[in-house]
Every structure is written in C-alpha cells, then in structure tokens.
C-alpha cells in the first residue's frame, strides 16, 4: 500500500528560499580569477586539448595503417 505524504507549499518555498540564500552566501566566498589568470588557465586547457587530440589522431592513424596491412 502506498503511503501518502503531506507536502506543504509554504515549507517547500521556505526551503527553496533558504537554499538560494545559502548558495548566494557560498558564492561570496569564492575567489574568482582575474583576467590574467583566466587567460592563462584557458591557454593551458586549450593547449592540453590540442596535444591530446593530436596524440589520439596519431595513434588512430598508426592502428589504422597496421590494420590495413594485416587485412591486405
């Protein structure tokens, strides 16, 4: 048998309001990077992604050629 729960809209709204108040409070504690740091971090991420993509492309090409030689 299913158990019914009484949900109170006022309590839910109050909880939601408290949640967003806590979120706002936590975001004030965050140390946001300045423009120089952000540019540096972005450069590191893009460079790492490019190196990983090139590495995967080289490995894929090598396996493809090896497979082609085996099948041929």
N, CA, C and O atoms as a Tripos MOL2 file, in Angstrom:
@<TRIPOS>MOLECULE
protein
  288   287    72     0     0
PROTEIN
NO_CHARGES

@<TRIPOS>ATOM
      1 N           0.8430   -1.1580    0.0000 N.3       1 UNK1
      2 CA          0.0000    0.0000    0.0000 C.3       1 UNK1
      3 C           0.9010    1.2380    0.0000 C.2       1 UNK1
      4 O           1.8860    1.2870    0.7360 O.2       1 UNK1
      5 N           0.5740    2.2170   -0.8060 N.am      2 UNK2
      6 CA          1.3650    3.4380   -0.9240 C.3       2 UNK2
      7 C           1.0840    4.3590    0.2550 C.2       2 UNK2
      8 O          -0.0480    4.4740    0.7240 O.2       2 UNK2
      9 N           2.1180    4.9960    0.7070 N.am      3 UNK3
     10 CA          1.9890    5.9300    1.8190 C.3       3 UNK3
     11 C           1.9060    7.3350    1.2540 C.2       3 UNK3
     12 O           2.7420    7.7380    0.4450 O.2       3 UNK3
     13 N           0.8950    8.0790    1.6820 N.am      4 UNK4
     14 CA          0.7520    9.4500    1.2140 C.3       4 UNK4
     15 C           1.4910   10.3770    2.1560 C.2       4 UNK4
     16 O           1.4450   10.2190    3.3760 O.2       4 UNK4
     17 N           2.1710   11.3440    1.5680 N.am      5 UNK5
     18 CA          2.8550   12.3440    2.3780 C.3       5 UNK5
     19 C           2.2090   13.6840    2.1150 C.2       5 UNK5
     20 O           1.8440   13.9950    0.9810 O.2       5 UNK5
     21 N           2.0680   14.4660    3.1460 N.am      6 UNK6
     22 CA          1.5190   15.8090    3.0030 C.3       6 UNK6
     23 C           2.6590   16.7700    2.7250 C.2       6 UNK6
     24 O           3.5800   16.9190    3.5280 O.2       6 UNK6
     25 N           2.5800   17.4150    1.5790 N.am      7 UNK7
     26 CA          3.6030   18.4040    1.2560 C.3       7 UNK7
     27 C           3.0090   19.7710    1.4630 C.2       7 UNK7
     28 O           1.9170   20.0750    0.9820 O.2       7 UNK7
     29 N           3.7200   20.5660    2.1650 N.am      8 UNK8
     30 CA          3.2640   21.9030    2.4860 C.3       8 UNK8
     31 C           3.9920   22.8770    1.5620 C.2       8 UNK8
     32 O           5.2200   22.9590    1.5860 O.2       8 UNK8
     33 N           3.2220   23.6270    0.7340 N.am      9 UNK9
     34 CA          3.8230   24.5500   -0.2170 C.3       9 UNK9
     35 C           4.6500   25.6220    0.4850 C.2       9 UNK9
     36 O           5.7210   25.9920    0.0030 O.2       9 UNK9
     37 N           4.1720   26.1140    1.5980 N.am     10 UNK10
     38 CA          4.8870   27.1690    2.3250 C.3      10 UNK10
     39 C           6.2390   26.6450    2.8140 C.2      10 UNK10
     40 O           7.2390   27.3610    2.7510 O.2      10 UNK10
     41 N           6.2770   25.4070    3.2980 N.am     11 UNK11
     42 CA          7.5290   24.8300    3.7790 C.3      11 UNK11
     43 C           8.4910   24.6140    2.6220 C.2      11 UNK11
     44 O           9.6920   24.8460    2.7550 O.2      11 UNK11
     45 N           7.9630   24.1700    1.4890 N.am     12 UNK12
     46 CA          8.7910   23.9540    0.3190 C.3      12 UNK12
     47 C           9.3690   25.2740   -0.1780 C.2      12 UNK12
     48 O          10.5510   25.3460   -0.5140 O.2      12 UNK12
     49 N           8.5540   26.3060   -0.2260 N.am     13 UNK13
     50 CA          9.0040   27.6190   -0.6690 C.3      13 UNK13
     51 C          10.0510   28.1700    0.2890 C.2      13 UNK13
     52 O          11.0370   28.7690   -0.1400 O.2      13 UNK13
     53 N           9.8400   27.9690    1.5800 N.am     14 UNK14
     54 CA         10.7870   28.4350    2.5890 C.3      14 UNK14
     55 C          12.1250   27.7080    2.4320 C.2      14 UNK14
     56 O          13.1830   28.3300    2.5310 O.2      14 UNK14
     57 N          12.0810   26.3930    2.1880 N.am     15 UNK15
     58 CA         13.2960   25.6040    1.9970 C.3      15 UNK15
     59 C          14.0380   26.0630    0.7450 C.2      15 UNK15
     60 O          15.2650   26.1600    0.7370 O.2      15 UNK15
     61 N          13.2840   26.3400   -0.3040 N.am     16 UNK16
     62 CA         13.8900   26.7880   -1.5510 C.3      16 UNK16
     63 C          14.5430   28.1480   -1.3600 C.2      16 UNK16
     64 O          15.6420   28.3890   -1.8600 O.2      16 UNK16
     65 N          13.8760   29.0270   -0.6450 N.am     17 UNK17
     66 CA         14.4400   30.3430   -0.3580 C.3      17 UNK17
     67 C          15.7210   30.2350    0.4590 C.2      17 UNK17
     68 O          16.6880   30.9520    0.2030 O.2      17 UNK17
     69 N          15.7260   29.3370    1.4430 N.am     18 UNK18
     70 CA         16.9100   29.1150    2.2760 C.3      18 UNK18
     71 C          18.0500   28.5550    1.4240 C.2      18 UNK18
     72 O          19.2090   28.9350    1.5910 O.2      18 UNK18
     73 N          17.7060   27.6540    0.5170 N.am     19 UNK19
     74 CA         18.7170   27.0680   -0.3690 C.3      19 UNK19
     75 C          19.4140   28.1530   -1.1840 C.2      19 UNK19
     76 O          20.6430   28.2050   -1.2270 O.2      19 UNK19
     77 N          18.6260   29.0260   -1.8360 N.am     20 UNK20
     78 CA         19.2220   30.0710   -2.6660 C.3      20 UNK20
     79 C          19.9910   31.0880   -1.8260 C.2      20 UNK20
     80 O          20.9820   31.6470   -2.2940 O.2      20 UNK20
     81 N          19.5540   31.3320   -0.6070 N.am     21 UNK21
     82 CA         20.2770   32.2310    0.2850 C.3      21 UNK21
     83 C          21.6460   31.6320    0.6120 C.2      21 UNK21
     84 O          22.6540   32.3390    0.6320 O.2      21 UNK21
     85 N          21.6720   30.3170    0.8680 N.am     22 UNK22
     86 CA         22.9370   29.6340    1.1450 C.3      22 UNK22
     87 C          23.8450   29.6150   -0.0790 C.2      22 UNK22
     88 O          25.0610   29.7560    0.0480 O.2      22 UNK22
     89 N          23.2660   29.4430   -1.2550 N.am     23 UNK23
     90 CA         24.0570   29.4570   -2.4860 C.3      23 UNK23
     91 C          24.7200   30.8190   -2.6580 C.2      23 UNK23
     92 O          25.9110   30.9050   -2.9600 O.2      23 UNK23
     93 N          23.9470   31.8780   -2.4660 N.am     24 UNK24
     94 CA         24.4860   33.2340   -2.5880 C.3      24 UNK24
     95 C          25.6110   33.4550   -1.5840 C.2      24 UNK24
     96 O          26.6380   34.0480   -1.9170 O.2      24 UNK24
     97 N          25.4210   32.9830   -0.3690 N.am     25 UNK25
     98 CA         26.4350   33.1190    0.6730 C.3      25 UNK25
     99 C          27.7220   32.3760    0.2910 C.2      25 UNK25
    100 O          28.8190   32.8940    0.4990 O.2      25 UNK25
    101 N          27.5950   31.1860   -0.2560 N.am     26 UNK26
    102 CA         28.7720   30.4020   -0.6520 C.3      26 UNK26
    103 C          29.4970   31.0380   -1.8310 C.2      26 UNK26
    104 O          30.7270   31.0210   -1.8840 O.2      26 UNK26
    105 N          28.7440   31.5990   -2.7790 N.am     27 UNK27
    106 CA         29.3750   32.2260   -3.9420 C.3      27 UNK27
    107 C          30.1820   33.4600   -3.5520 C.2      27 UNK27
    108 O          31.1230   33.8260   -4.2550 O.2      27 UNK27
    109 N          29.8300   34.1010   -2.4470 N.am     28 UNK28
    110 CA         30.6030   35.2470   -1.9770 C.3      28 UNK28
    111 C          31.9730   34.8150   -1.4520 C.2      28 UNK28
    112 O          32.8970   35.6260   -1.3990 O.2      28 UNK28
    113 N          32.1090   33.5500   -1.0650 N.am     29 UNK29
    114 CA         33.3650   33.0300   -0.5340 C.3      29 UNK29
    115 C          34.3420   32.6170   -1.6430 C.2      29 UNK29
    116 O          35.5290   32.4210   -1.3830 O.2      29 UNK29
    117 N          33.8510   32.4860   -2.8600 N.am     30 UNK30
    118 CA         34.6750   32.0220   -3.9670 C.3      30 UNK30
    119 C          35.6920   33.0990   -4.3400 C.2      30 UNK30
    120 O          35.3600   34.2820   -4.4190 O.2      30 UNK30
    121 N          36.9200   32.6790   -4.5640 N.am     31 UNK31
    122 CA         37.9430   33.5980   -5.0450 C.3      31 UNK31
    123 C          37.9760   33.4580   -6.5640 C.2      31 UNK31
    124 O          38.5010   32.4790   -7.0950 O.2      31 UNK31
    125 N          37.4130   34.4420   -7.2510 N.am     32 UNK32
    126 CA         37.3070   34.3910   -8.7000 C.3      32 UNK32
    127 C          38.6340   34.8050   -9.3300 C.2      32 UNK32
    128 O          39.2840   35.7220   -8.8280 O.2      32 UNK32
    129 N          39.0540   34.1530  -10.4190 N.am     33 UNK33
    130 CA         40.3220   34.5220  -11.0610 C.3      33 UNK33
    131 C          40.1980   35.8700  -11.7710 C.2      33 UNK33
    132 O          39.1300   36.2440  -12.2550 O.2      33 UNK33
    133 N          41.3220   36.5850  -11.8180 N.am     34 UNK34
    134 CA         41.3020   37.8360  -12.5730 C.3      34 UNK34
    135 C          41.5350   37.5110  -14.0530 C.2      34 UNK34
    136 O          41.6970   36.3480  -14.4240 O.2      34 UNK34
    137 N          41.5490   38.5340  -14.8750 N.am     35 UNK35
    138 CA         41.6210   38.3290  -16.3250 C.3      35 UNK35
    139 C          42.9170   37.6250  -16.7360 C.2      35 UNK35
    140 O          42.9030   36.7670  -17.6190 O.2      35 UNK35
    141 N          44.0310   37.9840  -16.1020 N.am     36 UNK36
    142 CA         45.3240   37.3810  -16.4440 C.3      36 UNK36
    143 C          45.3230   35.8830  -16.1200 C.2      36 UNK36
    144 O          45.7660   35.0670  -16.9290 O.2      36 UNK36
    145 N          44.8210   35.5270  -14.9250 N.am     37 UNK37
    146 CA         44.7560   34.1180  -14.5340 C.3      37 UNK37
    147 C          43.8240   33.3350  -15.4520 C.2      37 UNK37
    148 O          44.1390   32.2180  -15.8630 O.2      37 UNK37
    149 N          42.6870   33.9220  -15.7680 N.am     38 UNK38
    150 CA         41.7110   33.2570  -16.6210 C.3      38 UNK38
    151 C          42.2910   32.9800  -18.0050 C.2      38 UNK38
    152 O          42.0860   31.9060  -18.5690 O.2      38 UNK38
    153 N          43.0190   33.9610  -18.5450 N.am     39 UNK39
    154 CA         43.6650   33.7800  -19.8450 C.3      39 UNK39
    155 C          44.7040   32.6630  -19.7750 C.2      39 UNK39
    156 O          44.8090   31.8430  -20.6870 O.2      39 UNK39
    157 N          45.4630   32.6410  -18.6920 N.am     40 UNK40
    158 CA         46.4840   31.6090  -18.5100 C.3      40 UNK40
    159 C          45.8530   30.2250  -18.4140 C.2      40 UNK40
    160 O          46.3060   29.2890  -19.0730 O.2      40 UNK40
    161 N          44.8110   30.0880  -17.5990 N.am     41 UNK41
    162 CA         44.1370   28.8000  -17.4440 C.3      41 UNK41
    163 C          43.5210   28.3300  -18.7570 C.2      41 UNK41
    164 O          43.5960   27.1520  -19.1050 O.2      41 UNK41
    165 N          42.9130   29.2610  -19.4760 N.am     42 UNK42
    166 CA         42.2930   28.9140  -20.7560 C.3      42 UNK42
    167 C          43.3380   28.4210  -21.7460 C.2      42 UNK42
    168 O          43.1070   27.4530  -22.4690 O.2      42 UNK42
    169 N          44.4900   29.0880  -21.7780 N.am     43 UNK43
    170 CA         45.5770   28.6780  -22.6690 C.3      43 UNK43
    171 C          46.0600   27.2720  -22.3320 C.2      43 UNK43
    172 O          46.2970   26.4630  -23.2280 O.2      43 UNK43
    173 N          46.2050   26.9840  -21.0550 N.am     44 UNK44
    174 CA         46.6540   25.6520  -20.6290 C.3      44 UNK44
    175 C          45.6400   24.5970  -21.0580 C.2      44 UNK44
    176 O          46.0270   23.5450  -21.5670 O.2      44 UNK44
    177 N          44.3670   24.8570  -20.8620 N.am     45 UNK45
    178 CA         43.3250   23.8850  -21.2190 C.3      45 UNK45
    179 C          43.2940   23.6490  -22.7250 C.2      45 UNK45
    180 O          43.2450   22.5020  -23.1690 O.2      45 UNK45
    181 N          43.3230   24.7190  -23.5140 N.am     46 UNK46
    182 CA         43.2740   24.5690  -24.9740 C.3      46 UNK46
    183 C          44.5150   23.8590  -25.5080 C.2      46 UNK46
    184 O          44.4160   23.0380  -26.4190 O.2      46 UNK46
    185 N          45.6820   24.1720  -24.9450 N.am     47 UNK47
    186 CA         46.9230   23.5070  -25.3720 C.3      47 UNK47
    187 C          46.8780   22.0160  -25.0330 C.2      47 UNK47
    188 O          47.2490   21.1740  -25.8510 O.2      47 UNK47
    189 N          46.4240   21.7020  -23.8340 N.am     48 UNK48
    190 CA         46.3250   20.2970  -23.4250 C.3      48 UNK48
    191 C          45.3560   19.5310  -24.3200 C.2      48 UNK48
    192 O          45.6320   18.3980  -24.7130 O.2      48 UNK48
    193 N          44.2210   20.1490  -24.6400 N.am     49 UNK49
    194 CA         43.2420   19.5000  -25.5260 C.3      49 UNK49
    195 C          43.8230   19.2780  -26.9160 C.2      49 UNK49
    196 O          43.6130   18.2250  -27.5180 O.2      49 UNK49
    197 N          44.5500   20.2630  -27.4240 N.am     50 UNK50
    198 CA         45.1530   20.1330  -28.7580 C.3      50 UNK50
    199 C          46.1910   19.0130  -28.7790 C.2      50 UNK50
    200 O          46.2290   18.2150  -29.7150 O.2      50 UNK50
    201 N          47.0310   18.9560  -27.7460 N.am     51 UNK51
    202 CA         48.0420   17.8910  -27.6760 C.3      51 UNK51
    203 C          47.3770   16.5220  -27.5760 C.2      51 UNK51
    204 O          47.8070   15.5760  -28.2360 O.2      51 UNK51
    205 N          46.3440   16.4100  -26.7650 N.am     52 UNK52
    206 CA         45.6300   15.1320  -26.6280 C.3      52 UNK52
    207 C          44.9730   14.7310  -27.9530 C.2      52 UNK52
    208 O          45.0000   13.5590  -28.3300 O.2      52 UNK52
    209 N          44.3880   15.6940  -28.6540 N.am     53 UNK53
    210 CA         43.7340   15.3960  -29.9360 C.3      53 UNK53
    211 C          44.7590   14.9330  -30.9680 C.2      53 UNK53
    212 O          44.5160   13.9780  -31.7060 O.2      53 UNK53
    213 N          45.8930   15.6070  -31.0170 N.am     54 UNK54
    214 CA         46.9390   15.2030  -31.9670 C.3      54 UNK54
    215 C          47.4660   13.8180  -31.6090 C.2      54 UNK54
    216 O          47.6920   12.9920  -32.4930 O.2      54 UNK54
    217 N          47.6620   13.5620  -30.3200 N.am     55 UNK55
    218 CA         48.1290   12.2340  -29.8930 C.3      55 UNK55
    219 C          47.1550   11.1370  -30.2690 C.2      55 UNK55
    220 O          47.5630   10.0830  -30.7580 O.2      55 UNK55
    221 N          45.8670   11.3750  -30.0450 N.am     56 UNK56
    222 CA         44.8520   10.3730  -30.4180 C.3      56 UNK56
    223 C          44.7980   10.1740  -31.9260 C.2      56 UNK56
    224 O          44.6120    9.0540  -32.4010 O.2      56 UNK56
    225 N          44.9620   11.2580  -32.6770 N.am     57 UNK57
    226 CA         44.9430   11.1590  -34.1340 C.3      57 UNK57
    227 C          46.1220   10.3080  -34.6090 C.2      57 UNK57
    228 O          45.9670    9.4710  -35.4980 O.2      57 UNK57
    229 N          47.3110   10.5250  -34.0110 N.am     58 UNK58
    230 CA         48.4920    9.7440  -34.4050 C.3      58 UNK58
    231 C          48.3150    8.2610  -34.0780 C.2      58 UNK58
    232 O          48.6420    7.4010  -34.8950 O.2      58 UNK58
    233 N          47.8010    7.9640  -32.8910 N.am     59 UNK59
    234 CA         47.5770    6.5640  -32.5010 C.3      59 UNK59
    235 C          46.5310    5.9230  -33.4090 C.2      59 UNK59
    236 O          46.7000    4.7830  -33.8420 O.2      59 UNK59
    237 N          45.4530    6.6480  -33.6980 N.am     60 UNK60
    238 CA         44.4050    6.1310  -34.5810 C.3      60 UNK60
    239 C          44.9480    5.8690  -35.9770 C.2      60 UNK60
    240 O          44.6320    4.8500  -36.5910 O.2      60 UNK60
    241 N          45.7570    6.7810  -36.4740 N.am     61 UNK61
    242 CA         46.3490    6.6080  -37.8050 C.3      61 UNK61
    243 C          47.2660    5.3860  -37.8220 C.2      61 UNK61
    244 O          47.2290    4.5930  -38.7620 O.2      61 UNK61
    245 N          48.0890    5.2350  -36.7790 N.am     62 UNK62
    246 CA         49.0110    4.0940  -36.7200 C.3      62 UNK62
    247 C          48.2420    2.7710  -36.6660 C.2      62 UNK62
    248 O          48.5760    1.8310  -37.3880 O.2      62 UNK62
    249 N          47.2150    2.6930  -35.8120 N.am     63 UNK63
    250 CA         46.4220    1.4650  -35.7420 C.3      63 UNK63
    251 C          45.6820    1.2030  -37.0510 C.2      63 UNK63
    252 O          45.5550    0.0550  -37.4750 O.2      63 UNK63
    253 N          45.2010    2.2500  -37.6810 N.am     64 UNK64
    254 CA         44.5010    2.0930  -38.9620 C.3      64 UNK64
    255 C          45.4140    1.5320  -40.0320 C.2      64 UNK64
    256 O          45.0330    0.6300  -40.7780 O.2      64 UNK64
    257 N          46.6390    2.0760  -40.1040 N.am     65 UNK65
    258 CA         47.5970    1.5670  -41.1160 C.3      65 UNK65
    259 C          48.0130    0.1420  -40.8000 C.2      65 UNK65
    260 O          48.1520   -0.6790  -41.7070 O.2      65 UNK65
    261 N          48.2180   -0.1670  -39.4990 N.am     66 UNK66
    262 CA         48.5860   -1.5320  -39.1170 C.3      66 UNK66
    263 C          47.4570   -2.5010  -39.4600 C.2      66 UNK66
    264 O          47.7120   -3.5890  -39.9770 O.2      66 UNK66
    265 N          46.2390   -2.1240  -39.1850 N.am     67 UNK67
    266 CA         45.1040   -2.9810  -39.5080 C.3      67 UNK67
    267 C          44.9820   -3.1650  -41.0210 C.2      67 UNK67
    268 O          44.6810   -4.2570  -41.5030 O.2      67 UNK67
    269 N          45.2160   -2.0990  -41.7480 N.am     68 UNK68
    270 CA         45.1390   -2.1690  -43.2160 C.3      68 UNK68
    271 C          46.1950   -3.1450  -43.7460 C.2      68 UNK68
    272 O          45.9250   -3.9000  -44.6800 O.2      68 UNK68
    273 N          47.3980   -3.1320  -43.1530 N.am     69 UNK69
    274 CA         48.4630   -4.0560  -43.5850 C.3      69 UNK69
    275 C          48.1060   -5.5000  -43.2260 C.2      69 UNK69
    276 O          48.4130   -6.4200  -43.9840 O.2      69 UNK69
    277 N          47.4720   -5.6990  -42.0950 N.am     70 UNK70
    278 CA         47.1010   -7.0550  -41.6820 C.3      70 UNK70
    279 C          45.9960   -7.6000  -42.5820 C.2      70 UNK70
    280 O          46.0510   -8.7630  -42.9830 O.2      70 UNK70
    281 N          45.0140   -6.7960  -42.9000 N.am     71 UNK71
    282 CA         43.8940   -7.2340  -43.7330 C.3      71 UNK71
    283 C          44.3300   -7.4360  -45.1640 C.2      71 UNK71
    284 O          43.8480   -8.3540  -45.8280 O.2      71 UNK71
    285 N          45.2170   -6.6140  -45.6530 N.am     72 UNK72
    286 CA         45.6750   -6.7050  -47.0460 C.3      72 UNK72
    287 C          46.4120   -7.9460  -47.2860 C.2      72 UNK72
    288 O          46.8690   -8.1860  -48.4030 O.2      72 UNK72
@<TRIPOS>BOND
     1     1     2 1
     2     2     3 1
     3     3     4 2
     4     3     5 am
     5     5     6 1
     6     6     7 1
     7     7     8 2
     8     7     9 am
     9     9    10 1
    10    10    11 1
    11    11    12 2
    12    11    13 am
    13    13    14 1
    14    14    15 1
    15    15    16 2
    16    15    17 am
    17    17    18 1
    18    18    19 1
    19    19    20 2
    20    19    21 am
    21    21    22 1
    22    22    23 1
    23    23    24 2
    24    23    25 am
    25    25    26 1
    26    26    27 1
    27    27    28 2
    28    27    29 am
    29    29    30 1
    30    30    31 1
    31    31    32 2
    32    31    33 am
    33    33    34 1
    34    34    35 1
    35    35    36 2
    36    35    37 am
    37    37    38 1
    38    38    39 1
    39    39    40 2
    40    39    41 am
    41    41    42 1
    42    42    43 1
    43    43    44 2
    44    43    45 am
    45    45    46 1
    46    46    47 1
    47    47    48 2
    48    47    49 am
    49    49    50 1
    50    50    51 1
    51    51    52 2
    52    51    53 am
    53    53    54 1
    54    54    55 1
    55    55    56 2
    56    55    57 am
    57    57    58 1
    58    58    59 1
    59    59    60 2
    60    59    61 am
    61    61    62 1
    62    62    63 1
    63    63    64 2
    64    63    65 am
    65    65    66 1
    66    66    67 1
    67    67    68 2
    68    67    69 am
    69    69    70 1
    70    70    71 1
    71    71    72 2
    72    71    73 am
    73    73    74 1
    74    74    75 1
    75    75    76 2
    76    75    77 am
    77    77    78 1
    78    78    79 1
    79    79    80 2
    80    79    81 am
    81    81    82 1
    82    82    83 1
    83    83    84 2
    84    83    85 am
    85    85    86 1
    86    86    87 1
    87    87    88 2
    88    87    89 am
    89    89    90 1
    90    90    91 1
    91    91    92 2
    92    91    93 am
    93    93    94 1
    94    94    95 1
    95    95    96 2
    96    95    97 am
    97    97    98 1
    98    98    99 1
    99    99   100 2
   100    99   101 am
   101   101   102 1
   102   102   103 1
   103   103   104 2
   104   103   105 am
   105   105   106 1
   106   106   107 1
   107   107   108 2
   108   107   109 am
   109   109   110 1
   110   110   111 1
   111   111   112 2
   112   111   113 am
   113   113   114 1
   114   114   115 1
   115   115   116 2
   116   115   117 am
   117   117   118 1
   118   118   119 1
   119   119   120 2
   120   119   121 am
   121   121   122 1
   122   122   123 1
   123   123   124 2
   124   123   125 am
   125   125   126 1
   126   126   127 1
   127   127   128 2
   128   127   129 am
   129   129   130 1
   130   130   131 1
   131   131   132 2
   132   131   133 am
   133   133   134 1
   134   134   135 1
   135   135   136 2
   136   135   137 am
   137   137   138 1
   138   138   139 1
   139   139   140 2
   140   139   141 am
   141   141   142 1
   142   142   143 1
   143   143   144 2
   144   143   145 am
   145   145   146 1
   146   146   147 1
   147   147   148 2
   148   147   149 am
   149   149   150 1
   150   150   151 1
   151   151   152 2
   152   151   153 am
   153   153   154 1
   154   154   155 1
   155   155   156 2
   156   155   157 am
   157   157   158 1
   158   158   159 1
   159   159   160 2
   160   159   161 am
   161   161   162 1
   162   162   163 1
   163   163   164 2
   164   163   165 am
   165   165   166 1
   166   166   167 1
   167   167   168 2
   168   167   169 am
   169   169   170 1
   170   170   171 1
   171   171   172 2
   172   171   173 am
   173   173   174 1
   174   174   175 1
   175   175   176 2
   176   175   177 am
   177   177   178 1
   178   178   179 1
   179   179   180 2
   180   179   181 am
   181   181   182 1
   182   182   183 1
   183   183   184 2
   184   183   185 am
   185   185   186 1
   186   186   187 1
   187   187   188 2
   188   187   189 am
   189   189   190 1
   190   190   191 1
   191   191   192 2
   192   191   193 am
   193   193   194 1
   194   194   195 1
   195   195   196 2
   196   195   197 am
   197   197   198 1
   198   198   199 1
   199   199   200 2
   200   199   201 am
   201   201   202 1
   202   202   203 1
   203   203   204 2
   204   203   205 am
   205   205   206 1
   206   206   207 1
   207   207   208 2
   208   207   209 am
   209   209   210 1
   210   210   211 1
   211   211   212 2
   212   211   213 am
   213   213   214 1
   214   214   215 1
   215   215   216 2
   216   215   217 am
   217   217   218 1
   218   218   219 1
   219   219   220 2
   220   219   221 am
   221   221   222 1
   222   222   223 1
   223   223   224 2
   224   223   225 am
   225   225   226 1
   226   226   227 1
   227   227   228 2
   228   227   229 am
   229   229   230 1
   230   230   231 1
   231   231   232 2
   232   231   233 am
   233   233   234 1
   234   234   235 1
   235   235   236 2
   236   235   237 am
   237   237   238 1
   238   238   239 1
   239   239   240 2
   240   239   241 am
   241   241   242 1
   242   242   243 1
   243   243   244 2
   244   243   245 am
   245   245   246 1
   246   246   247 1
   247   247   248 2
   248   247   249 am
   249   249   250 1
   250   250   251 1
   251   251   252 2
   252   251   253 am
   253   253   254 1
   254   254   255 1
   255   255   256 2
   256   255   257 am
   257   257   258 1
   258   258   259 1
   259   259   260 2
   260   259   261 am
   261   261   262 1
   262   262   263 1
   263   263   264 2
   264   263   265 am
   265   265   266 1
   266   266   267 1
   267   267   268 2
   268   267   269 am
   269   269   270 1
   270   270   271 1
   271   271   272 2
   272   271   273 am
   273   273   274 1
   274   274   275 1
   275   275   276 2
   276   275   277 am
   277   277   278 1
   278   278   279 1
   279   279   280 2
   280   279   281 am
   281   281   282 1
   282   282   283 1
   283   283   284 2
   284   283   285 am
   285   285   286 1
   286   286   287 1
   287   287   288 2
@<TRIPOS>SUBSTRUCTURE
     1 UNK1         2 RESIDUE 1 A UNK
     2 UNK2         6 RESIDUE 1 A UNK
     3 UNK3        10 RESIDUE 1 A UNK
     4 UNK4        14 RESIDUE 1 A UNK
     5 UNK5        18 RESIDUE 1 A UNK
     6 UNK6        22 RESIDUE 1 A UNK
     7 UNK7        26 RESIDUE 1 A UNK
     8 UNK8        30 RESIDUE 1 A UNK
     9 UNK9        34 RESIDUE 1 A UNK
    10 UNK10       38 RESIDUE 1 A UNK
    11 UNK11       42 RESIDUE 1 A UNK
    12 UNK12       46 RESIDUE 1 A UNK
    13 UNK13       50 RESIDUE 1 A UNK
    14 UNK14       54 RESIDUE 1 A UNK
    15 UNK15       58 RESIDUE 1 A UNK
    16 UNK16       62 RESIDUE 1 A UNK
    17 UNK17       66 RESIDUE 1 A UNK
    18 UNK18       70 RESIDUE 1 A UNK
    19 UNK19       74 RESIDUE 1 A UNK
    20 UNK20       78 RESIDUE 1 A UNK
    21 UNK21       82 RESIDUE 1 A UNK
    22 UNK22       86 RESIDUE 1 A UNK
    23 UNK23       90 RESIDUE 1 A UNK
    24 UNK24       94 RESIDUE 1 A UNK
    25 UNK25       98 RESIDUE 1 A UNK
    26 UNK26      102 RESIDUE 1 A UNK
    27 UNK27      106 RESIDUE 1 A UNK
    28 UNK28      110 RESIDUE 1 A UNK
    29 UNK29      114 RESIDUE 1 A UNK
    30 UNK30      118 RESIDUE 1 A UNK
    31 UNK31      122 RESIDUE 1 A UNK
    32 UNK32      126 RESIDUE 1 A UNK
    33 UNK33      130 RESIDUE 1 A UNK
    34 UNK34      134 RESIDUE 1 A UNK
    35 UNK35      138 RESIDUE 1 A UNK
    36 UNK36      142 RESIDUE 1 A UNK
    37 UNK37      146 RESIDUE 1 A UNK
    38 UNK38      150 RESIDUE 1 A UNK
    39 UNK39      154 RESIDUE 1 A UNK
    40 UNK40      158 RESIDUE 1 A UNK
    41 UNK41      162 RESIDUE 1 A UNK
    42 UNK42      166 RESIDUE 1 A UNK
    43 UNK43      170 RESIDUE 1 A UNK
    44 UNK44      174 RESIDUE 1 A UNK
    45 UNK45      178 RESIDUE 1 A UNK
    46 UNK46      182 RESIDUE 1 A UNK
    47 UNK47      186 RESIDUE 1 A UNK
    48 UNK48      190 RESIDUE 1 A UNK
    49 UNK49      194 RESIDUE 1 A UNK
    50 UNK50      198 RESIDUE 1 A UNK
    51 UNK51      202 RESIDUE 1 A UNK
    52 UNK52      206 RESIDUE 1 A UNK
    53 UNK53      210 RESIDUE 1 A UNK
    54 UNK54      214 RESIDUE 1 A UNK
    55 UNK55      218 RESIDUE 1 A UNK
    56 UNK56      222 RESIDUE 1 A UNK
    57 UNK57      226 RESIDUE 1 A UNK
    58 UNK58      230 RESIDUE 1 A UNK
    59 UNK59      234 RESIDUE 1 A UNK
    60 UNK60      238 RESIDUE 1 A UNK
    61 UNK61      242 RESIDUE 1 A UNK
    62 UNK62      246 RESIDUE 1 A UNK
    63 UNK63      250 RESIDUE 1 A UNK
    64 UNK64      254 RESIDUE 1 A UNK
    65 UNK65      258 RESIDUE 1 A UNK
    66 UNK66      262 RESIDUE 1 A UNK
    67 UNK67      266 RESIDUE 1 A UNK
    68 UNK68      270 RESIDUE 1 A UNK
    69 UNK69      274 RESIDUE 1 A UNK
    70 UNK70      278 RESIDUE 1 A UNK
    71 UNK71      282 RESIDUE 1 A UNK
    72 UNK72      286 RESIDUE 1 A UNK
